[in-house]
């Protein structure tokens, strides 16, 4: 499938781990780790705008494009009861999460800074544990509601982040195809580079493509440290051409170890940037670079310094979040 997305042809940055950043660095309480709840208050909206603004400023300095991803990772229908709100309010918050990004694009976009607005879809359950796996048909029906809301709000594309299993990924791609909107799929992987279900990343991507006529614009790897997934990517193979982005964790720890921690492990931002560069030197088509759990503006700045095509002293080190 051809998708008219600028990040297919040039380097783009995106943000870091929004939920862990707001909880551990910014002191916000996010019910069920749902950043979309920030949109319910003026203070939350202002903080969210400030968050995105810092990344847009970084992309402008680095000379890259930017993918603005909505704060709707944990905002699919099953989360409404957990959040104590109605489905209708959750739909409204999903729309608002895209509206905010469209307004920011109007203020920031230029020929030198192309911006793609992406509607974020998370897993029905946990991003580390596949739990009870839906059928493909169940996954498509479940995710269609949120996908429809994000698409109708004006998102350029959808991105399913922290996908733990193939069926859910296929269902989301099928939902996106029914709406005629581009979509990317980002898989969570374990320390061995395989999905939490045990399926190798290459096999998972092949299965999704086979079931959807390769409709996804590209795939991403997220929620693991680069040392966990570098080996299979470095081995190469035709399947690696489908990897278009990285959103790594800051920590080298496993998901089980991270779940048992009381403090955030922010790892080494400089090392993270260097590891991204090594992967891009081998796989230069990986164009969308951001972070996942434990990462913030410091990590994405280090990634930009290591990887941006126009990295110069314009990419200044920000203060800690």
N, C-alpha and C positions, 0 to 999 in steps of 0.2 A: 504494500500500500504506500502511495505517496501522500505525505502530509506536509502542508505548507507551513512549516515551523522554522523560524530562523535559527533555533538552537541545533538544528540538524547540520548546519553549515558553519557555525562559528562558536567560539567559547562563550559560555554563559555561567554566571554564578547564580546560586540561590542561597537561601538562608540556612541557619543551623538548626539545632534542636529546640524548637520554640517552647515546647512544654517544659523541658528541664531547665531552660534558661529562665522562664518566668517564675517557676517554683523555687529554684535554688539560688538564682542570681538576683532576681528582681523582687522577691518576697511576696509573690501573688499566690493565693490559694486557688488552685484550679480543680473544681469538683471532677472526679474521675479523669483527671489529666486532660480536660477538655478546654482548649484555648478559645474555642468559639464563645464560651461564656464570658470572656472579656468584653464582648460586644454589648453586653447588657447594661453596662455602666459607662458614664462619661470618663471616669478615671481609667477604666480598662481600655476603652477605645483610644484614648490619648497615648497610653503606654504601648498599645499595639502599633499605632502609627509611628511612634518613635522607634520602635523595634525595626519595622520595615525600612524606615528612613535611613537608619545607620547602614543597612546593607545596600540600599540604592546609592548612597554616597560612595561606598566602597567600590561598587561596580563602575561608577562614573570615573573614579580615580584610576581604576585598573584598566579601563578601556574595554570592558566586556559588555555583553548583554546581561539581562537579569530576568530570572523566572520568579515572579511574585506568586507564592503558593498560599492559598487561603488557609485560615486558621480553623479548618473544618475536619481535621483528621478524625477526631472522636465526635462526630455529629451525624452519624447515620441513625436510622429510626430506632434501633434497639436501645440507644443510649438516652432517649428522652425520659423514660421512667427513672433511670439512674441519676439523671441530672435534675429531676423533679420539675420538669417542664412538659408542656403539651407538644404533640407532633407538629402542630401548627406554628408554635413559637420556634421550635427547632428548625423548621423550614425557613422561617423568617431570618433566623440567625445565619443560616447557610447563605441566604441571599445577601445579607449584609456583609458577610465575609468576602464576597466577590465585589460588592459595591465599593467597599473601602479600597480595594486594589485597583479598580477601574479609575477611581478618583485620583489615586496616587500616580497611576500611569499618565493621566492627563497632565500632571504637574512635572513629571520627571522625564518622560520619553523624548528622545531625540534621535537623529540619524546615528550618532555615536553610541547611544544607549538604547538599543531596542529592548522592549519589555514584553514578556508573555505572561498573561494572567491565567493561572492554573487553579482549577477547583480540586481540592484535596479530598480524597476518600480513604478512610482507614479501614482496617478489618472489622468484621462484626464483633469479634472477640478481642483477645489479647494479641499484641504485636510480637510477642516472644513465643507464645504457646498456641498452636493451631486449635486445641480443644476439640469440640465436636465439629467435624468438617461437613459443610453443606454440600449438597449436590450442585452441579453446575447450574441447573435450572433454578434451584432455590437461591443460589448466590445472585444470579441475574435478576430475579424478581425482587430480592431484598435490596440490592444496591441501586435499582432503577430509580427509586424515589429521590434519593439524594442526588444522584447523577443528573436527573431531570431538572431539579431545582438549581444546581450549580450551572448547568448548561444554559437554562433559560435566563439566568441572571447575567449572562454575557461572558462567561469564562471562555478563553480561547481553546482550552483543552482541559482534560481531567488527568489526575495523577493518583494512582492507587499506591499508597505507601505502607510499608511494613506488612506486605502480604506474606503469609506463612505457608500457603498451600496452593496447589495448582487449580483446584476447582473454583476457589473464590476468585482467583485472578482471571480465569476464563469467563466466569460470570460477569465480572466488571467490564472486560473487553467487549463482551456481547452487548451489554447494556449501552456502552459508549457507541458501539456501531449502530445500534438501533436509533440513537439520537444524532448520528452523523457528526460526532465530535471526536477529535483525536484524543488518544489516551496513552499514558505511559504506565508501566507496571514496575514497581520497585519491590524486590524480594528481600525479606529478612533472611540472613544466613547465620549459621552457627560457626563455632571456631574452626570447623573443618571445611567451611565454604559451602556446605549443603543447607538446604531448607530445614526448618525445624521438623518437618515430616521425614527427613532423611534423604530426600530426593536431591541428587546433584543439580546444581544450578543450570548446567547445560541441558539436562533432561527436562527440567521444569520449563525453561524457555521454549524448547522444541515442542513440548506438549501444548503450551498456550498457543504458539504460532500455528500448529497443526489444526487445532480446534477452532481457530478464528481466522483462517486464511491470512495469517500474519498481519492482522489489522492494527495491532499496537504500533505506535510510532517508534518506540524504543523501550528497552528495559533498563532498570537501574538496580544497583545493589545498595542496601542500606542496613542500618542497625547492627553493624559489626565493625571491628577494627580492620583496616586494610590488610594487616598480617593474617587475618582469618580467611580472606578470600583472594589474596593476590596470586597464590600458586595456580589455581585453575585458570585464572585470567591470563597469567603470563605464559601458560602452556599453549595458548592460542587456539586456533580452530575457527571454522566459519561462524560458529555460534557467537563468538565474542564480538562479531560485528554488530550484533543486536544490542550490546551494552552501550547505552548512550549517556549514562550519568552515574555519579557516586554520591551517596550520603552516608558517610561512615560514622561510627561512634568514636568519641574521643578516647575511650578506655580500651585497653587490651583484654579486659575481663570478659568472661563468658556471661551469657544472659542470667544464668543461675547465680553467679557471683554478684552481678549488678543488682539483682532483686534482693539480695541479702544485705546490701549496703545502706547505711543511714546518711552518708554524705556523698556528694557528687564527685565522681572521678573525672576530672577534666583532662587527664592525660598530658601530652606534650604537643601543643599546637604546631611548633616548628617541625617536629618530626612528622606530624600528620601531613603537613604541606609537602614535605619531601617525599613521603610515600605516595601521595597523589601524583607528584611529578613523575616518579618512576613508572607508575602505571600508565600515565599519558604518553610517556616516551615510547612505550611498547604498543599502546592502543590509542593513537592520537585522535580517533573519532569519538572518544569519551569527552563530551562537550559540556555537560551540565554538572557543576561541582558545588556541593554544599555539605552540610553535616546532619547528624542525627543526634542521638542521646549524648548529653554532656558537652556538646559543642555550642559555641556562641560566636560573636563577631570576631573574637581573637583568632579562632581556628580558621574561619573562612578568609580572614585577612592573610593568614599564613599560607593558605592554599592559593590565594590570588597571587601572593608574592612569588610562589614557586611555579605557578602554572600559567598565569595570564600572559597572553601573547605580547601585551604592551606593558609588562611589569617594569616599573621604574621607581624612582623615589616618590612618584605620585601616590603609591600605595603605602600610606603611612600607618604605622602601628597604632591602633586605638587603645584607650585605657580599658581596663578590665570592666566587664559589665557589672 
